[in-house]
Amino acid sequence: MDNKQRIIQELVPGKQLTLAHIIANPDATLYKSVGLPEATHTAIGILTVTPPETAIIIADVAIKAAGVIVSSVDKSTGSLIVTGTVSQVESALTAVIDFLAGMLHFEVCRLTKT
């Protein structure tokens, strides 16, 4: 009889917001480099969340909170990119952080800005 041990690994993602960042007044070349529409807004907001399907929910929260434009939402990776004015993007990301922490009891990161 073989004494080999079989190990089964399972990924159980937590409920986390791992990145919430605002790029204020990005250079126009950045929009093109990351595949966003032409630089018509003054800020880009980037969020990543697990489980990744939550990206759909936070996109809805962001739109309703501040009228931002959703440039990308990926339910496979949990990423969300929004654009708008600096104040719109900041309001949207703050609303998402508050919603995830308060309503869904997620672990959240702090909002950062460059």
C-alpha positions, 0 to 999 in steps of 0.5 A: 500500500502506498503511503502518499498523502493527498492534499486538497487546497481550496481557495475561500476568498474573504469579503474584502475591498483591497484597493480604492484609489483615485487618480486625480487629473491624469495625463491624457496618455494614461486614458489611452494606455489603459484603454479608457475613452478619451480623456473627458473626465478629470479623475479615474477611480479604481477598486478591487474586491473579493468575491469578484461578483461584488464588482457588479454591486459596487458599480451600481452603488458608485453610479447611484451615489455620484453619477460616475461613468463605469468604464470597466467592471469585471466580475471575474477579477473583481475590478471596477474602474469609474471616471468623472470629476474628482469630486464625483469619483471621490464621492462614489468611492467613499459611498462604496467603502461605506456600503461595503463596510456597513451593509455587507460587513466587508473588510475595507481598505482606506481610500488613497489618491494621487 
